[in-house]
Amino acid sequence: MKRSCWISAIIILFSGGLFSCNKYLDVKPEDQFVESGVYTTERGFTNHLNGIYLDLGDERLYGGNMTATLLSVMGQEYNVSANAAHTWYQHANYAYTNSVMEASIDAIWTDAFKAIASTNNLLENMDKYRGVLSPAKDSLIRGEAYALRAYLHFDLLRLYGPVYLMDSVATAIPYITHADINVRPLREAKSIVDSVLQDLDRAESCLRNDPVINNGPQRIPGVVEVDFFSQQRNGRMNYFAVKALKARVMLYRGDKTGALEQAKAVINVVTPLFPWTTLKKTIGNADFPDRTLSTEHLFDIYNPKLYNVYQRYFSPDLSDNSILSAQPTRLNNTYEGLESDYRFTPCWVIPNVGTKSYRCFYKYADMTNKDSSQLFRYRVPMLRLSELYYIAAECETDAAAALGYLNTIRYNRGLADLPATAILETEIRKEYQKEFYGEGQMFFYYKRKNAPTVPRGGSATGNITMSAKTYVMPFPKSETDYR
């Protein structure tokens, strides 16, 4: 990575990451950061960590590209790939060398590594200024920082790395653990996975006394100023989110035994703390429907400009050549025509005004009643309870138990149980398609499975052929030119 990029990353850490929290910190002139004024109080450390979370919620990362827009377009979720005039056509057809696509590639790479630099800077200053934080606060902040570093590296690997199932020893990305300007070597994919899991082990150890374990996320409706150490822990990389990410990573590398163990460790204890959604919450509350099923979020990210993203990409006011919506027949087939599915009716609506005669995507639309929806306004899901049930279903060796995990999800989505004769792998794939619409996970699912073809989003029944060329996003030019 360019040295100049690392210098700017550290500068941006302060000018963007920390100042995005209402400019809590003062910077002295001559480009010098007086660390004693930043890290002599608990607030300095918490502001630093909060700034990282806000940076992750930016549209260039998980507030858009890595969830609702780019990654979902690449997962063939929208009616784009067959329309050459569409704004997202190049993205949907994996035209990585196209200038529009190159900008997206660079945005994700650059901003993700800036966030990683920020986590490393935080961890190093925690070591340098030991004693400022109480042992309990130190453990929580340190655990979240390790977990965020792991989360970012893993997604960079899933995006820019090889198809792991086919070539786990291929050169992938660097794993950055220091906040300096030294260039780090590219490492094998399996080595990156090892480092991700090492960081998650560290995070789990630090978070062993996380308040979420006994008290749940402690959601506080309508409260703006909260203590993130004990309240709204679902908006942080908490203990259960770390376990869930471990399950995701272990499944990715093919360790089904380990993935099942991690998934069950969460499934067996969290239901009272992260309750299943209900029909009333998703459909019954017309003014503030919980379309993302927020009570089940083990971890979500805050994007204060989420509804700007909705207006730019999903609003029914947009033209057919710019709106991100689903091909109607494809959408109906995905949900198997079952409007009773909690994930379908609230999120896919035929507008009652304008000219659109097809269903538009409302998952990230704002609420009419803004005061009553503080718990899930601006929130984008990152890790869901349901994913652990899908992982358990895929990894469980007992067929009846595996089907039971899948049917638990279906029951809590308003659907009937599947029969014992159901083909489990087929049904898991169908459930992923329903559950994670607009969350960026389908592209990663297809890549993990090395699916030779995936449903073409721009047609009713056609498929698109996939290969390493389509599954592996290339490094941005700024990186390849330097290396």
Secondary structure as GFF3:
##gff-version 3
##sequence-region A 1 483
A	DSSP	alpha_helix	3	12	.	.	.	ID=ss1
A	DSSP	pi_helix	13	18	.	.	.	ID=ss2
A	DSSP	alpha_helix	35	38	.	.	.	ID=ss3
A	DSSP	alpha_helix	42	56	.	.	.	ID=ss4
A	DSSP	alpha_helix	70	74	.	.	.	ID=ss5
A	DSSP	alpha_helix	89	92	.	.	.	ID=ss6
A	DSSP	alpha_helix	99	128	.	.	.	ID=ss7
A	DSSP	alpha_helix	135	160	.	.	.	ID=ss8
A	DSSP	alpha_helix	189	206	.	.	.	ID=ss9
A	DSSP	alpha_helix	212	215	.	.	.	ID=ss10
A	DSSP	three_ten_helix	233	235	.	.	.	ID=ss11
A	DSSP	alpha_helix	239	252	.	.	.	ID=ss12
A	DSSP	alpha_helix	256	270	.	.	.	ID=ss13
A	DSSP	alpha_helix	279	279	.	.	.	ID=ss14
A	DSSP	pi_helix	280	284	.	.	.	ID=ss15
A	DSSP	three_ten_helix	294	296	.	.	.	ID=ss16
A	DSSP	beta_strand	297	302	.	.	.	ID=ss17
A	DSSP	alpha_helix	306	313	.	.	.	ID=ss18
A	DSSP	alpha_helix	328	334	.	.	.	ID=ss19
A	DSSP	beta_strand	348	349	.	.	.	ID=ss20
A	DSSP	beta_strand	360	361	.	.	.	ID=ss21
A	DSSP	three_ten_helix	371	373	.	.	.	ID=ss22
A	DSSP	beta_strand	379	384	.	.	.	ID=ss23
A	DSSP	alpha_helix	385	395	.	.	.	ID=ss24
A	DSSP	alpha_helix	399	411	.	.	.	ID=ss25
A	DSSP	alpha_helix	424	435	.	.	.	ID=ss26
A	DSSP	alpha_helix	441	449	.	.	.	ID=ss27
A	DSSP	beta_strand	453	455	.	.	.	ID=ss28
A	DSSP	beta_strand	463	465	.	.	.	ID=ss29
A	DSSP	alpha_helix	468	471	.	.	.	ID=ss30
A	DSSP	alpha_helix	477	482	.	.	.	ID=ss31
###
